[in-house]
């Protein structure tokens, strides 16, 4: 079962990772990425996970509302490197 750590501040760093069920939440300075899945079951465990997810999304919305946001982020730049194994 997941837990929100007090130090998880959305968009604050490139290192925080949370888990709620099999859902992985990765913190970045320009995005928060969610991948995987979580079953919010109709039991006490499901309620705990739903509350954690609700709190996390509330924190994300509050942080976004306090930022000066562009209309859209530019596409990330890609760098092609030589494969050292060829």
MARMI-568110 format. One record per atom (N, C-alpha, C): residue number from 0; residue in three letters; atom name; x, y, z. Coordinates in steps of 0.2 Angstrom, whole numbers. Layout:
BEGIN
NUM,ALA,CA,X,Y,Z $
...
END
This chain:
BEGIN
0,UNK,N,4,-6,0 $
0,UNK,CA,0,0,0 $
0,UNK,C,4,6,0 $
1,UNK,N,2,11,-4 $
1,UNK,CA,7,17,-4 $
1,UNK,C,6,22,2 $
2,UNK,N,11,27,2 $
2,UNK,CA,10,32,7 $
2,UNK,C,13,38,3 $
3,UNK,N,10,44,5 $
3,UNK,CA,13,50,3 $
3,UNK,C,18,53,8 $
4,UNK,N,24,54,5 $
4,UNK,CA,29,57,10 $
4,UNK,C,28,64,10 $
5,UNK,N,29,67,16 $
5,UNK,CA,28,74,17 $
5,UNK,C,33,78,12 $
6,UNK,N,38,76,10 $
6,UNK,CA,43,79,6 $
6,UNK,C,41,79,-2 $
7,UNK,N,36,75,-4 $
7,UNK,CA,34,75,-11 $
7,UNK,C,31,82,-13 $
8,UNK,N,34,86,-16 $
8,UNK,CA,31,92,-18 $
8,UNK,C,31,92,-26 $
9,UNK,N,25,92,-29 $
9,UNK,CA,25,91,-36 $
9,UNK,C,29,97,-40 $
10,UNK,N,33,94,-45 $
10,UNK,CA,37,99,-49 $
10,UNK,C,43,102,-46 $
11,UNK,N,45,99,-40 $
11,UNK,CA,50,102,-36 $
11,UNK,C,57,99,-38 $
12,UNK,N,57,93,-40 $
12,UNK,CA,64,89,-42 $
12,UNK,C,63,84,-47 $
13,UNK,N,68,81,-48 $
13,UNK,CA,68,75,-53 $
13,UNK,C,69,68,-50 $
14,UNK,N,68,68,-44 $
14,UNK,CA,70,62,-40 $
14,UNK,C,64,58,-36 $
15,UNK,N,59,61,-34 $
15,UNK,CA,54,58,-30 $
15,UNK,C,50,53,-34 $
16,UNK,N,49,48,-31 $
16,UNK,CA,44,42,-34 $
16,UNK,C,40,40,-29 $
17,UNK,N,33,39,-30 $
17,UNK,CA,28,37,-26 $
17,UNK,C,25,31,-29 $
18,UNK,N,22,26,-25 $
18,UNK,CA,19,20,-27 $
18,UNK,C,12,20,-23 $
19,UNK,N,7,20,-27 $
19,UNK,CA,0,19,-24 $
19,UNK,C,-3,12,-28 $
20,UNK,N,-3,7,-25 $
20,UNK,CA,-5,1,-28 $
20,UNK,C,1,-1,-33 $
21,UNK,N,-1,-2,-39 $
21,UNK,CA,4,-3,-44 $
21,UNK,C,5,3,-49 $
22,UNK,N,2,9,-46 $
22,UNK,CA,3,15,-49 $
22,UNK,C,10,18,-47 $
23,UNK,N,14,20,-52 $
23,UNK,CA,20,24,-50 $
23,UNK,C,19,31,-52 $
24,UNK,N,21,36,-48 $
24,UNK,CA,21,43,-49 $
24,UNK,C,28,45,-48 $
25,UNK,N,30,48,-54 $
25,UNK,CA,37,51,-54 $
25,UNK,C,37,58,-54 $
26,UNK,N,41,62,-50 $
26,UNK,CA,41,69,-50 $
26,UNK,C,46,71,-55 $
27,UNK,N,45,77,-58 $
27,UNK,CA,49,80,-63 $
27,UNK,C,48,88,-62 $
28,UNK,N,53,92,-64 $
28,UNK,CA,52,99,-63 $
28,UNK,C,47,102,-68 $
29,UNK,N,45,98,-74 $
29,UNK,CA,40,101,-78 $
29,UNK,C,34,96,-79 $
30,UNK,N,34,91,-76 $
30,UNK,CA,28,86,-76 $
30,UNK,C,28,81,-70 $
31,UNK,N,23,78,-69 $
31,UNK,CA,22,73,-64 $
31,UNK,C,19,67,-69 $
32,UNK,N,23,62,-69 $
32,UNK,CA,21,56,-73 $
32,UNK,C,18,50,-69 $
33,UNK,N,12,48,-71 $
33,UNK,CA,9,42,-68 $
33,UNK,C,9,37,-73 $
34,UNK,N,11,31,-71 $
34,UNK,CA,10,25,-75 $
34,UNK,C,9,19,-71 $
35,UNK,N,6,14,-74 $
35,UNK,CA,4,8,-70 $
35,UNK,C,-4,8,-69 $
36,UNK,N,-6,4,-64 $
36,UNK,CA,-13,4,-62 $
36,UNK,C,-14,4,-55 $
37,UNK,N,-20,5,-53 $
37,UNK,CA,-22,4,-46 $
37,UNK,C,-29,2,-46 $
38,UNK,N,-31,-3,-42 $
38,UNK,CA,-38,-5,-41 $
38,UNK,C,-40,-2,-34 $
39,UNK,N,-45,3,-35 $
39,UNK,CA,-48,6,-29 $
39,UNK,C,-54,2,-27 $
40,UNK,N,-52,-3,-23 $
40,UNK,CA,-57,-8,-21 $
40,UNK,C,-62,-6,-15 $
41,UNK,N,-68,-9,-15 $
41,UNK,CA,-73,-6,-10 $
41,UNK,C,-71,-10,-3 $
42,UNK,N,-66,-8,0 $
42,UNK,CA,-64,-10,6 $
42,UNK,C,-59,-5,10 $
43,UNK,N,-57,-6,16 $
43,UNK,CA,-53,-1,19 $
43,UNK,C,-46,0,15 $
44,UNK,N,-43,-5,12 $
44,UNK,CA,-37,-4,9 $
44,UNK,C,-38,1,3 $
45,UNK,N,-44,0,-1 $
45,UNK,CA,-46,4,-7 $
45,UNK,C,-47,11,-4 $
46,UNK,N,-50,12,1 $
46,UNK,CA,-51,19,4 $
46,UNK,C,-45,22,5 $
47,UNK,N,-40,19,8 $
47,UNK,CA,-33,22,10 $
47,UNK,C,-30,24,3 $
48,UNK,N,-30,20,-2 $
48,UNK,CA,-27,21,-8 $
48,UNK,C,-31,27,-12 $
49,UNK,N,-37,27,-11 $
49,UNK,CA,-41,32,-14 $
49,UNK,C,-39,39,-11 $
50,UNK,N,-39,39,-4 $
50,UNK,CA,-37,45,-1 $
50,UNK,C,-30,48,-3 $
51,UNK,N,-25,43,-3 $
51,UNK,CA,-19,45,-5 $
51,UNK,C,-18,48,-12 $
52,UNK,N,-22,45,-17 $
52,UNK,CA,-22,47,-24 $
52,UNK,C,-26,54,-24 $
53,UNK,N,-31,55,-20 $
53,UNK,CA,-35,61,-20 $
53,UNK,C,-30,67,-17 $
54,UNK,N,-27,65,-12 $
54,UNK,CA,-22,70,-9 $
54,UNK,C,-17,72,-14 $
55,UNK,N,-14,67,-17 $
55,UNK,CA,-9,69,-22 $
55,UNK,C,-11,73,-28 $
56,UNK,N,-17,71,-30 $
56,UNK,CA,-20,75,-36 $
56,UNK,C,-22,82,-33 $
57,UNK,N,-24,83,-27 $
57,UNK,CA,-25,90,-24 $
57,UNK,C,-19,94,-24 $
58,UNK,N,-14,91,-22 $
58,UNK,CA,-7,94,-21 $
58,UNK,C,-5,96,-28 $
59,UNK,N,-6,92,-33 $
59,UNK,CA,-4,94,-40 $
59,UNK,C,-8,100,-43 $
60,UNK,N,-14,99,-42 $
60,UNK,CA,-19,105,-44 $
60,UNK,C,-17,111,-41 $
61,UNK,N,-16,111,-34 $
61,UNK,CA,-14,117,-30 $
61,UNK,C,-7,120,-33 $
62,UNK,N,-3,116,-34 $
62,UNK,CA,4,118,-36 $
62,UNK,C,3,121,-43 $
63,UNK,N,-1,118,-48 $
63,UNK,CA,-2,121,-54 $
63,UNK,C,-5,128,-54 $
64,UNK,N,-10,128,-50 $
64,UNK,CA,-14,134,-49 $
64,UNK,C,-10,140,-47 $
65,UNK,N,-4,139,-43 $
65,UNK,CA,0,144,-41 $
65,UNK,C,6,146,-45 $
66,UNK,N,6,143,-51 $
66,UNK,CA,12,144,-56 $
66,UNK,C,9,148,-62 $
67,UNK,N,14,151,-65 $
67,UNK,CA,13,155,-71 $
67,UNK,C,14,150,-77 $
68,UNK,N,9,147,-79 $
68,UNK,CA,9,142,-84 $
68,UNK,C,9,144,-91 $
69,UNK,N,13,141,-96 $
69,UNK,CA,12,142,-103 $
69,UNK,C,6,139,-106 $
70,UNK,N,4,140,-112 $
70,UNK,CA,-1,137,-115 $
70,UNK,C,0,129,-116 $
71,UNK,N,6,128,-117 $
71,UNK,CA,9,121,-118 $
71,UNK,C,16,121,-118 $
72,UNK,N,19,115,-115 $
72,UNK,CA,26,114,-115 $
72,UNK,C,29,113,-122 $
73,UNK,N,35,115,-123 $
73,UNK,CA,38,113,-130 $
73,UNK,C,39,106,-130 $
74,UNK,N,40,103,-135 $
74,UNK,CA,42,96,-136 $
74,UNK,C,49,95,-133 $
75,UNK,N,50,89,-129 $
75,UNK,CA,57,89,-126 $
75,UNK,C,62,88,-132 $
76,UNK,N,68,90,-131 $
76,UNK,CA,73,90,-136 $
76,UNK,C,76,83,-135 $
77,UNK,N,78,80,-141 $
77,UNK,CA,81,73,-141 $
77,UNK,C,88,74,-144 $
78,UNK,N,93,70,-141 $
78,UNK,CA,100,70,-143 $
78,UNK,C,101,63,-145 $
79,UNK,N,104,62,-151 $
79,UNK,CA,106,56,-154 $
79,UNK,C,113,55,-152 $
80,UNK,N,115,49,-150 $
80,UNK,CA,122,48,-148 $
80,UNK,C,124,41,-152 $
81,UNK,N,130,41,-152 $
81,UNK,CA,133,35,-156 $
81,UNK,C,133,29,-151 $
82,UNK,N,130,23,-154 $
82,UNK,CA,130,17,-150 $
82,UNK,C,137,15,-149 $
83,UNK,N,139,14,-143 $
83,UNK,CA,146,12,-141 $
83,UNK,C,147,5,-142 $
84,UNK,N,142,1,-143 $
84,UNK,CA,142,-6,-144 $
84,UNK,C,142,-9,-151 $
85,UNK,N,142,-4,-156 $
85,UNK,CA,142,-6,-163 $
85,UNK,C,149,-6,-165 $
END
